């Protein structure tokens, strides 16, 4: 178990967790502003990013430890996760009234 702790102590995990926290806070603010806040929605949201992004990234880190040739896959996964979280953050800012160009809006 102790050998798993360093996998969670990486810079990539730090930034994923920071972006998730920003996304959650902005999502709560946007939902409160629109009077759409529901605890059930928050719980559902927390399940996807925390389990999907954080734990999924740690599993990829373990795979790369076993197969170092796959290091590029880990870096690509990090970039895709960051882009997905930025997209969600922009969506929440849009819900709060920030005007966004059409190509940045979710469809």
C-alpha positions in Angstrom: 0.0 0.0 0.0 2.8 2.4 0.8 4.2 2.0 -2.7 1.0 3.5 -4.1 1.4 6.8 -2.3 4.1 8.2 -4.5 1.9 7.6 -7.5 -0.6 10.1 -6.1 2.1 12.6 -5.2 3.0 13.6 -8.8 2.7 17.1 -10.3 0.2 15.8 -12.8 -2.1 14.5 -10.1 -1.7 17.8 -8.2 -2.9 19.8 -11.3 -5.7 17.4 -12.0 -7.0 17.8 -8.4 -6.6 21.6 -8.5 -8.6 21.8 -11.8 -11.3 19.5 -10.4 -11.6 21.7 -7.3 -11.9 24.8 -9.5 -14.5 23.1 -11.7 -16.5 22.0 -8.7 -16.5 25.5 -7.0 -17.5 27.2 -10.3 -20.2 24.5 -11.0 -21.7 25.1 -7.5 -21.6 28.9 -8.0 -23.2 28.6 -11.4 -25.9 26.2 -10.1 -26.7 28.5 -7.2 -26.9 31.5 -9.5 -29.4 29.6 -11.7 -31.2 28.1 -8.7 -30.4 24.6 -10.0 -28.2 23.3 -7.2 -28.8 19.7 -6.2 -26.6 17.6 -3.9 -27.3 14.6 -6.1 -25.8 16.3 -9.1 -22.7 17.2 -7.1 -22.3 13.6 -5.9 -22.6 12.4 -9.5 -20.1 14.9 -10.8 -17.6 14.0 -8.1 -17.8 10.4 -9.0 -16.8 10.9 -12.6 -13.7 13.2 -12.3 -12.3 11.7 -9.1 -12.7 8.1 -10.0 -12.2 8.6 -13.8 -9.4 11.2 -13.9 -7.4 10.7 -10.7 -7.6 7.0 -10.2 -7.5 6.4 -14.0 -4.3 8.4 -14.2 -2.7 6.5 -11.3 -3.5 3.2 -13.1 -1.8 4.6 -16.2 1.2 5.5 -14.1 1.4 1.9 -12.8 1.2 0.6 -16.4 4.0 2.9 -17.4 6.1 1.7 -14.5 5.7 -1.8 -15.9 6.1 -0.7 -19.6 8.3 2.4 -19.7 7.9 2.5 -23.5 4.3 3.8 -22.9 5.4 7.0 -21.3 4.0 9.0 -24.2 0.5 7.6 -23.5 0.7 8.9 -19.9 1.6 12.4 -21.1 -1.1 12.3 -23.7 -3.7 11.2 -21.1 -2.6 14.1 -18.9 -3.1 16.6 -21.7 -6.5 15.2 -22.5 -7.6 15.3 -18.9 -6.5 18.9 -18.5 -8.3 19.8 -21.7 -11.5 18.1 -20.5 -11.3 19.9 -17.2 -10.7 23.3 -18.9 -13.7 22.6 -21.1 -15.8 22.0 -18.1 -14.5 25.1 -16.3 -15.3 27.2 -19.4 -18.8 25.7 -19.5 -19.4 26.7 -15.9 -18.1 30.2 -16.6 -20.5 30.4 -19.5 -23.3 29.3 -17.3 -22.3 32.2 -15.0 -22.7 34.7 -17.9 -19.2 34.9 -19.3 -19.5 35.3 -23.0 -17.5 32.7 -24.9 -16.8 32.3 -28.6 -19.1 29.8 -30.3 -16.2 27.4 -31.0 -15.6 27.1 -27.2 -19.2 26.4 -26.3 -20.4 22.9 -25.6 -23.0 21.4 -27.9 
